[in-house]
Amino acid sequence: MKVDLSISVMSGDFVQRGEPAIMDKFTRAKVAIKQGFDIIIEMPCFVTLQSAEFFALKSIYILDKLGVDYLVFGIEQMNPDEFLGHAKKIINNTEKIDLLTRKYLKEGLSYPKAHNKAIGNFVDQDFLSSNNILALEYLRAIRKISSNIKPHPIRRINTLNSDKNIKDSNFASSTAIRNNLDQNIQGLLPNDSYDELVNYTSKNLKFDKDYIYNVFCYKALIENKAMDKTLGYEEGISNYLEKLAKKHNTYQTFLKNATSQRYTMSRIKRLVINYILDNNFNLNDIDISFIKILAYNNKALPYFKEINKNLTLIINKKDTKSLDSNNKLIYNKMVNSSNFYSLGSQRELDLDFKYNNRPII
């Protein structure tokens, strides 16, 4: 596919798994430019730290405002046309699937498990993987907002997203790579990615996940800050987590014991970070009218004027002056998220405002 401009909408320093990224957003943006993207846009942190449904909806909303023609995304080991056929069948049976989901929720299943079980009544269980579910939500979002974006699925080769171990000398899932950073993974990554990973890890900036837990425990057990407005909250979960926090000294044991048939580990991790960052439900109602650019190249420059008709471009701090109060709130949340990552990794504070971290041209 030949395109005029390649745009990547990328999570910031915290990702949808509810974890700090292995490499920070500035490093990943630099790699993405080297790999051929022309503009790297940072996803607002409150969008990243939500379920696949909302993550996809806001992503498509932003991309539609940008006026993109094609959305390229990964799927599992399935023919793209077969995937699109399954997805259409699921979307066309949304009401029936919603009824079944509510039924399974009443039986005590978590929402993801209940929803997947409901979908399993219409397509093979092999379809139900994290990558395919997110891809499905992209298609659902395109239809929901009546976007003209055309989907372009890319099939995974020789691996599954759920693979935790390296099984092939040429291909590995991101999960397997993250779990085996101490092994020889050079052949599994593009050279630029591998070089930046080695350089970044040599700086000893690895995020201390127990730092997340210590801040969470302070806010929940000492400040007694209410959790009921936090993204990902549901009735009863705050008492449940507070009781566990009093019993466990490490984040790992806390998460292991908090995970249940009702609450997935990813959901708990996202809720914890949203709670720390004060990401509340009201953020979902804001009409996002800006994009924060992490990196771009010269090829992008002629398009900025066109993009700026629908979305304010934030490249430097001074660009935020034109934002309304709601969008400035979202921008500040993104900076707070970045600084929280810095505190947990001993990285310098306020890097979003530093000259050496301005977008790469």
C-alpha positions as CSV (number, residue, x, y, z in Angstrom):
1,M,0.0,0.0,0.0
2,K,1.5,3.4,-1.1
3,V,0.5,6.3,1.2
4,D,1.1,10.0,1.4
5,L,1.7,10.1,5.1
6,S,2.1,7.5,7.9
7,I,0.8,8.4,11.3
8,S,1.2,6.4,14.5
9,V,-1.0,7.0,17.6
10,M,1.1,5.7,20.4
11,S,0.6,5.2,24.1
12,G,2.7,7.4,26.4
13,D,4.8,6.1,29.2
14,F,2.0,3.8,30.5
15,V,0.4,1.3,28.2
16,Q,-3.0,-0.4,27.9
17,R,-1.9,-3.4,30.0
18,G,-1.8,-1.0,32.9
19,E,2.0,-1.1,33.1
20,P,4.9,1.3,32.6
21,A,6.4,0.9,29.2
22,I,9.7,-0.9,28.9
23,M,11.1,2.1,27.0
24,D,9.8,5.6,27.5
25,K,7.7,7.4,25.0
26,F,10.5,9.6,23.7
27,T,12.7,6.6,22.8
28,R,9.8,4.7,21.2
29,A,8.8,7.7,19.2
30,K,12.4,8.1,17.9
31,V,12.4,4.4,16.8
32,A,9.0,4.8,15.1
33,I,10.4,7.7,13.0
34,K,13.4,5.6,12.0
35,Q,11.1,2.8,11.0
36,G,9.2,5.0,8.5
37,F,6.4,6.8,10.3
38,D,6.1,10.5,9.6
39,I,4.1,11.7,12.7
40,I,4.0,10.1,16.1
41,I,1.0,11.3,18.2
42,E,0.8,10.6,22.0
43,M,-2.5,9.0,23.1
44,P,-4.0,10.8,26.2
45,C,-3.1,8.7,29.2
46,F,-6.8,8.3,30.3
47,V,-7.6,6.8,27.0
48,T,-4.7,4.3,27.1
49,L,-5.7,3.2,30.6
50,Q,-9.1,1.9,29.7
51,S,-10.7,-1.2,28.1
52,A,-10.3,-2.2,24.5
53,E,-13.7,-0.8,23.7
54,F,-13.0,2.8,24.8
55,F,-9.4,2.7,23.8
56,A,-10.5,1.9,20.2
57,L,-13.3,4.3,20.2
58,K,-11.2,7.3,21.1
59,S,-8.4,6.2,18.8
60,I,-10.8,6.1,15.8
61,Y,-12.3,9.4,16.9
62,I,-8.9,11.1,16.8
63,L,-7.9,9.5,13.6
64,D,-11.2,10.4,11.9
65,K,-10.6,14.0,12.9
66,L,-7.2,13.8,11.3
67,G,-8.8,12.7,8.1
68,V,-6.8,9.4,7.7
69,D,-7.9,7.0,4.9
70,Y,-6.6,3.7,6.2
71,L,-6.2,2.1,9.7
72,V,-3.5,-0.6,9.8
73,F,-3.6,-2.9,12.8
74,G,-2.5,-6.4,13.8
75,I,-4.6,-9.6,14.1
76,E,-3.7,-13.1,15.0
77,Q,-2.9,-16.0,12.6
78,M,-6.0,-15.5,10.5
79,N,-6.7,-14.6,6.9
80,P,-7.6,-10.8,6.9
81,D,-10.7,-11.4,4.9
82,E,-11.8,-14.2,7.2
83,F,-11.2,-11.8,10.2
84,L,-13.3,-9.1,8.6
85,G,-16.1,-11.6,7.9
86,H,-16.1,-12.7,11.5
87,A,-16.0,-9.2,12.8
88,K,-19.0,-8.2,10.6
89,K,-21.0,-11.1,12.0
90,I,-20.2,-10.1,15.5
91,I,-21.1,-6.4,15.0
92,N,-24.3,-7.4,13.2
93,N,-25.3,-9.4,16.3
94,T,-24.4,-6.8,18.9
95,E,-27.8,-6.7,20.6
96,K,-27.8,-10.5,21.1
97,I,-24.2,-10.5,22.3
98,D,-25.0,-7.7,24.8
99,L,-27.9,-9.8,26.2
100,L,-25.7,-12.8,26.6
101,T,-22.9,-10.7,28.2
102,R,-25.3,-9.4,30.8
103,K,-26.4,-13.0,31.5
104,Y,-22.8,-14.2,32.0
105,L,-22.0,-11.1,34.2
106,K,-24.8,-12.2,36.5
107,E,-23.0,-15.6,36.8
108,G,-20.0,-13.8,38.2
109,L,-17.7,-13.6,35.2
110,S,-15.6,-10.5,34.6
111,Y,-16.7,-8.3,31.8
112,P,-14.0,-9.4,29.3
113,K,-14.7,-13.1,30.0
114,A,-18.5,-12.6,29.8
115,H,-18.2,-10.6,26.6
116,N,-15.8,-13.1,25.0
117,K,-18.1,-16.0,26.0
118,A,-21.0,-14.3,24.4
119,I,-19.1,-13.7,21.2
120,G,-18.1,-17.4,21.2
121,N,-21.8,-18.2,20.5
122,F,-21.3,-16.6,17.0
123,V,-17.7,-17.3,16.0
124,D,-15.0,-19.9,16.8
125,Q,-13.2,-19.5,20.1
126,D,-9.9,-19.2,18.1
127,F,-11.1,-15.8,17.1
128,L,-11.0,-14.6,20.7
129,S,-7.6,-13.3,21.5
130,S,-6.5,-9.9,22.9
131,N,-5.2,-8.7,19.5
132,N,-8.4,-9.8,17.6
133,I,-10.7,-8.3,20.3
134,L,-8.9,-4.9,20.0
135,A,-9.1,-5.1,16.2
136,L,-12.8,-5.9,16.4
137,E,-13.3,-2.8,18.6
138,Y,-11.6,-0.7,16.0
139,L,-14.1,-1.9,13.4
140,R,-17.0,-1.4,15.8
141,A,-15.8,2.2,16.5
142,I,-15.5,3.0,12.7
143,R,-19.1,2.0,12.3
144,K,-20.3,3.7,15.5
145,I,-19.0,7.1,14.5
146,S,-19.8,6.6,10.7
147,S,-16.2,7.1,9.8
148,N,-14.9,6.5,6.2
149,I,-11.7,5.0,7.5
150,K,-10.9,1.7,5.7
151,P,-9.5,-1.1,7.9
152,H,-6.4,-2.9,6.8
153,P,-5.6,-5.9,9.1
154,I,-2.1,-7.4,9.2
155,R,-1.8,-11.1,10.0
156,R,0.6,-12.2,12.7
157,I,3.2,-14.7,11.5
158,N,4.3,-17.9,13.4
159,T,3.4,-16.6,16.9
160,L,0.4,-15.7,19.0
161,N,0.1,-12.5,21.1
162,S,-0.4,-14.7,24.2
163,D,3.0,-16.5,23.7
164,K,5.1,-15.9,26.7
165,N,8.2,-17.7,25.5
166,I,10.3,-17.4,22.3
167,K,9.5,-20.3,20.0
168,D,10.9,-19.1,16.7
169,S,14.3,-17.6,15.8
170,N,12.8,-15.0,13.5
171,F,9.4,-14.1,15.1
172,A,8.2,-13.5,18.7
173,S,5.3,-11.8,20.3
174,S,5.8,-8.6,22.2
175,T,4.9,-10.5,25.4
176,A,7.6,-13.1,24.8
177,I,10.2,-10.4,24.1
178,R,9.4,-8.5,27.3
179,N,9.6,-11.7,29.3
180,N,13.0,-12.6,27.8
181,L,15.0,-9.4,27.7
182,D,17.9,-11.2,29.3
183,Q,18.2,-13.5,26.3
184,N,19.6,-12.8,22.8
185,I,16.6,-11.1,21.2
186,Q,18.6,-9.1,18.6
187,G,17.2,-11.1,15.6
188,L,13.6,-10.6,16.8
189,L,13.7,-6.8,16.5
190,P,14.5,-4.2,13.8
191,N,18.1,-3.0,14.3
192,D,17.0,0.5,15.3
193,S,14.6,-0.9,17.9
194,Y,17.3,-3.3,19.3
195,D,20.0,-0.6,19.5
196,E,17.6,1.9,21.2
197,L,16.6,-0.8,23.7
198,V,20.2,-1.6,24.6
199,N,21.0,2.1,24.9
200,Y,17.9,2.8,27.1
201,T,18.4,-0.2,29.4
202,S,22.1,0.8,29.8
203,K,20.9,4.0,31.5
204,N,19.4,1.9,34.3
205,L,16.0,3.7,34.0
206,K,13.9,0.6,34.6
207,F,10.6,1.5,36.3
208,D,10.2,0.2,39.9
209,K,6.7,-1.2,39.9
210,D,6.6,-1.3,43.7
211,Y,6.8,2.5,43.5
212,I,3.3,2.4,41.9
213,Y,2.1,0.2,44.8
214,N,3.6,2.4,47.5
215,V,1.9,5.6,46.1
216,F,-1.4,3.6,45.7
217,C,-1.3,2.4,49.3
218,Y,-0.5,5.9,50.6
219,K,-3.5,7.4,48.7
220,A,-5.9,4.6,49.6
221,L,-4.8,3.8,53.2
222,I,-3.4,7.0,54.6
223,E,-5.1,9.8,52.6
224,N,-8.3,7.7,52.3
225,K,-8.9,9.3,48.9
226,A,-12.2,8.2,47.5
227,M,-12.0,5.9,44.4
228,D,-15.6,6.0,43.2
229,K,-15.0,8.5,40.4
230,T,-11.9,6.8,39.1
231,L,-11.9,5.3,35.6
232,G,-12.4,1.5,35.9
233,Y,-14.2,1.7,39.3
234,E,-17.3,-0.3,40.1
235,E,-19.2,-0.5,43.4
236,G,-17.4,-2.6,46.0
237,I,-13.9,-2.7,44.4
238,S,-12.4,0.0,46.6
239,N,-13.1,-1.9,49.8
240,Y,-11.8,-5.1,48.1
241,L,-8.5,-3.5,47.1
242,E,-8.0,-1.7,50.4
243,K,-8.3,-4.9,52.4
244,L,-5.8,-6.6,50.1
245,A,-3.4,-3.7,50.3
246,K,-3.3,-4.0,54.1
247,K,-2.2,-7.7,53.8
248,H,0.4,-7.6,51.0
249,N,3.7,-5.8,51.0
250,T,4.6,-6.0,47.3
251,Y,2.8,-5.1,44.1
252,Q,3.2,-8.5,42.7
253,T,1.5,-10.4,45.5
254,F,-1.2,-7.7,45.7
255,L,-2.0,-8.1,42.0
256,K,-1.9,-11.9,42.2
257,N,-4.5,-11.9,45.0
258,A,-6.6,-9.1,43.6
259,T,-7.0,-11.0,40.3
260,S,-10.2,-13.1,40.2
261,Q,-12.9,-14.4,37.8
262,R,-14.5,-11.0,38.2
263,Y,-11.5,-8.7,38.0
264,T,-8.7,-9.3,35.4
265,M,-5.2,-8.3,36.3
266,S,-5.0,-5.7,33.5
267,R,-8.1,-4.1,34.8
268,I,-6.7,-3.9,38.4
269,K,-3.5,-2.4,37.1
270,R,-5.2,0.2,35.0
271,L,-7.5,1.2,37.9
272,V,-4.5,1.6,40.2
273,I,-2.7,4.0,37.9
274,N,-5.9,5.9,37.0
275,Y,-6.5,6.3,40.7
276,I,-3.0,7.6,41.3
277,L,-3.3,10.1,38.4
278,D,-6.8,11.2,39.3
279,N,-8.1,10.1,35.9
280,N,-11.9,10.3,36.6
281,F,-15.0,9.4,34.5
282,N,-15.6,13.1,33.6
283,L,-12.6,12.9,31.2
284,N,-14.6,10.5,28.9
285,D,-17.1,13.3,28.2
286,I,-14.6,15.8,26.9
287,D,-14.4,16.4,23.1
288,I,-10.7,16.0,22.4
289,S,-9.6,18.9,20.2
290,F,-5.8,18.6,20.1
291,I,-3.0,16.2,19.3
292,K,0.3,16.1,21.3
293,I,3.0,15.3,18.8
294,L,6.0,13.3,20.1
295,A,7.9,13.3,16.8
296,Y,7.7,14.1,13.1
297,N,9.9,14.4,10.1
298,N,10.1,16.9,7.2
299,K,7.6,15.0,5.2
300,A,4.9,15.9,7.7
301,L,5.3,19.6,7.6
302,P,3.1,20.3,4.5
303,Y,0.2,18.5,6.3
304,F,0.3,20.4,9.5
305,K,-1.8,23.3,8.2
306,E,-4.5,20.9,7.0
307,I,-4.5,18.9,10.2
308,N,-4.8,22.1,12.3
309,K,-8.2,22.8,10.8
310,N,-9.7,20.1,12.9
311,L,-7.2,19.6,15.8
312,T,-4.8,21.9,17.6
313,L,-1.2,20.7,17.2
314,I,0.7,20.7,20.4
315,I,4.4,20.6,19.7
316,N,5.7,23.1,22.3
317,K,4.2,24.1,25.6
318,K,3.2,27.5,24.3
319,D,0.9,25.8,21.8
320,T,-1.4,24.8,24.7
321,K,-2.4,28.5,25.2
322,S,-5.2,28.1,22.7
323,L,-6.8,25.0,24.4
324,D,-10.0,25.4,26.3
325,S,-10.0,24.4,30.0
326,N,-11.2,20.8,29.4
327,N,-8.5,20.1,26.8
328,K,-5.9,21.8,28.9
329,L,-6.9,19.4,31.7
330,I,-6.3,16.4,29.4
331,Y,-2.9,17.8,28.4
332,N,-1.9,18.4,32.0
333,K,-2.9,14.8,32.8
334,M,-0.5,13.6,30.1
335,V,2.3,15.6,31.5
336,N,1.5,14.3,35.0
337,S,1.6,10.8,33.7
338,S,5.0,11.4,32.2
339,N,6.3,12.9,35.5
340,F,5.0,10.0,37.5
341,Y,6.9,7.6,35.1
342,S,10.0,9.8,35.8
343,L,9.6,9.5,39.5
344,G,9.4,5.7,39.3
345,S,12.3,5.3,37.0
346,Q,14.7,8.1,38.2
347,R,14.3,9.8,34.9
348,E,14.5,13.6,34.8
349,L,11.3,15.5,35.5
350,D,9.4,17.7,33.0
351,L,10.9,16.1,30.0
352,D,7.9,17.1,27.9
353,F,9.2,20.7,28.2
354,K,12.9,20.0,27.6
355,Y,14.5,21.2,24.4
356,N,16.3,17.9,23.8
357,N,13.0,16.0,23.9
358,R,11.2,18.3,21.4
359,P,9.9,16.4,18.4
360,I,12.5,15.0,16.1
361,I,12.8,16.4,12.7
